Amino acid sequence: MSEERFGEFVLVRRHERGHVAELVLDRPEAMNAVSTGMARSLAGACAALGEDRSVRVVVLSSSHERAFCVGADLKERNSFSDADLVRQRPVARGAYTGVLELPVPTVAAVHGFALGGGFELALSCDVIVADRTAVMGLPEVSVGVIPGGGGTQLLPRRVGAARAAELIFTARRVEAGEARELGLVDELVEKGRDREAALAMASRIAGNSPVGLRAAKRALRLGHGLDLSAGLEVEDAAWRSVAFSGDRAEGVAAFNEKRRPEWPGE
């Protein structure tokens, strides 16, 4: 396993011959509150991972024992003028869109507090694995703002408009058991096993075609919300992008030869 640091607060670990990358939120003294510096580093790390064709899956995790991420750094925000807040906005957005726009499957490993922007980082991932200590919520209206890292758009896509409205308007916190029932969490594991379970899922995903994985994610993301006819056109375009690839040829050959594929990744 190799490690690379992006700024002071973000760490990237490489697993599985580099095919699984772990994006670690590493600002433990502030429970991973997202400061301007951390947001900039997170966007930079995502840009680098997105360009690395050897990466097939990204796991978003936390180095803090009791928190995934508590959201925006409100202590920093308290010192901002209106002009400061305007200047910071694109930097903050870059962190969330950086995770959201990663071209490979992403798995969030959540424990402890995942609140506000922290929960939005998890929502930006394709799959959320959480342990039984997880507490999630979007409390922004309780401090005079709204979810601004994608929460008003991503949450209803997970749980429906009415449930998302209730969670956002009440600003309430949701504990792990209820989060699983509501669909905020895709896999619920015992305390302390979120990272292990997320990495295990990532390892299974990484065994599949990198070309296929990227195309499948593109079809899922672009097709969501479209009517069926338009969605099927998105799927067809994604299929055409892989149908004549080296990965497709290798996958068919490996199946017929009853062996494990050696993906060329093209």
N, C-alpha and C positions, 0 to 999 in steps of 0.2 A: 504494500500500500504506500502511495506517495501523497504528499501534502503540498498545497500551494496556498499562500495567504493573499487575499485581496484587501488591501488596507489593514486597519487594526481589528476589524470586527467580523470579517467573513473568511471562512476557511473552506477550501475545496480538497476533499480526499478522493483518491482514485482507487477503486476496487475492481476485482474481476478483470485483470489485464487492461484496466482503463475503461472498460465498457460501462461500469456503474460509477457515476460520480456522486459524491455526497456533498451537498451544499450546506455548510454548517453555520448557523447563526451563532456568533461567538462574542457576545457582549454581556458576559455573566453579571458584571457589577450593576447593570441596569435592567436585568431580566430581559435582555435583548430588545429593549425599546429602540425603535428605529429613528436614529438621529440622521441629520443631513449626511454626515460622513458615512454612516452605515448604509444608507440608501444608495449613495453613489457607488460604494464598494459592491453591493449586491447586484446592481445593474451591470457593473463591469464584469463580475464573475459570470453572470448569466450570458452576457455577450460572448465571452470566451468559450463557455461550454456550448453555446449554440453553434459556434463555428467549428467545433471539434468533431469531426466525422467519426472518431473512434468511440464517442460517448453514445450509448444506446438508451440509458435511463438515468434520471437524476432523482436522488432522494434529498428532500429538504428536511434538515434536522436541527436540533438545538444542543448547545453545550451546557445549558443551565439545568440543574437537577429539578427545579420546581416550575419551570416555565418554558414554553415553546417561544412565545414572543408576546409581550404585553401591549404591542401597538406603537403608535407614534410617541416620540420622546416629548412629553408635555412640559417637562422642565425646560428643555431647549425652546419649545414653542412659546413658553411664557415670556421669554425675553425678546421675542420677535416684534418688530413693527409690522404694520400692514404691508409695507414694501418688502420686508424680509420674507413674509409669508408668501407673497406673490412670486418672489425669486426662487423660493424653495420648492414650490409646487411641482414644476417639471422634474426636479430631482427626485422627489418622493414618488411621483407617478412612474418614473423610470424603474424604480425598484420592483413595484408590483407588476408592471407590464413586462419587465425582464423575466420574471418567473412565469407569467401567463403565456408569453410568446416563445418559450423554449420549444424547439421543434421536435423534441423527443418526449416520451412518457415521463411524467413526474409523479412522485409519491411523497406525501408529507408524513413525517413521523412526529406525532403530537403527544405531548404530556404536559400536565400542569396547565398554566394559564395560556390561552390562545385568544386574546381579546383585541377588538378593534382591528388595527392594521395587521396584528399577528394572525388573527383568524382569516383576514383577507389574503395573507400570504398562503395559508393552507388552502383556502378556496381557489386560489390560482393554480393549484396542482390538480392533476387528473384524478388521483385517488388519495383519500385521507385515511391513514391508519392512526389510531389513538389508543392510549392505555386508559385504565380506569381512573386515573387522577385528572384527566383532561377536563377543563372548564372552558367553554367557548361562548363567544357573544360579540355583538356589535353595539357597544354602548355609546356611540358617538353623539346621539341626540341628547344624552344626559350632560354633555359638556358643550352644547351649543353648535355642533356641526353635524355632518352626515357622514356615513361611510364613504371615504373618498379613494379607496384603493381597489375598487371594483365590487364592493360588497352589495350595493343595491342592484347590481346586474348579475353577479355570480350566485348569490344566495337563492334568488327565485328560480334560477336554472336547476338548482339542486332540490329544493323543497317545495316549489310552487309559490305563486305570488302572494296568496293569503297568509301562508305560514311565514314567509319572509317578512311581510309587513308587520305581523305580530311581533316577531323577534326584534326587528329594527325599531319599531315604535315604542316598545316597552323597554328596550335597552337591557333586557334581562340576560343573566348568565345561564348557560345550559350545561349541566353536568354530563359526564360521559355516557351513562346509561340512556338518558333521554336523547342525547345527541345521536346515538346509534338508532334509536327508534324513529327519530325524525328524518334520518338520512343525512345528517350533517357529517357523519362518520361512516366510512365504508367497511372498515374492519376494526373491531374492538378487541383488545388483548389485555392480558393481566399487567398490573403495575410494573413499570420498568422494561417492558418488552416491545414498546412501540418501534424503537430504532431497529431492533433485531428483526421484527416482523416486516418492517418496511424494506429493509435490505434483502430479506429472503424473497419478498415479492419482486423486488427489482432484479435480483439474480435470475429469477424465473423468466421475467420479461426479456432480459438481456440475452437469453439464449435464442431468441427469435431474430428474424431478418431485420437488420437496421434500416434497410430501404422500406420494407413493409411497415415497420413501426412508425417511421416518420410519415409515410403516406396515410396510414390508418388514423394517426392523430390529426393530420391535416383535414381528412374527410370528416372526422367527428366534430372538429371545431368549426369548420366552414359550413357544414351542413346543418348545425344546430339552429333551430328556429325557422328554417326555411320550410316551405310547403314540400310535400313528398316528392313531387315532380322535380323541383329545383334541387332538392337534396340528393336525389338519385343521379342527377347530372354531376353534382360535386363528387359523388362516389365514383362515377364512371371516369371522370378526369383523373382521380387519384389512382384508380385501377390501371388506367392506361400508362401512368407514370412508372408503374412497377412491372407491368406484364411482360416487358421485353428486357428486364434488367438481369444482370448477372446473378443477383440473389434468387430471382425466380427460377432461373435455369439450375442453379445449385440446389435449391430446395426440392425441386421435382426429382433431380438425379439422386439426391441423398435419400429421399423417400423410397424410390424404386430399388436402390442398392442397400436399403436397410442399415444406414449409417447416420451418424450425426453430421449435420451440414457444417461446412466451413465457409461462412458467408464472406463473399468478396466486398460487400457493402456498397455495391454500385449497380 
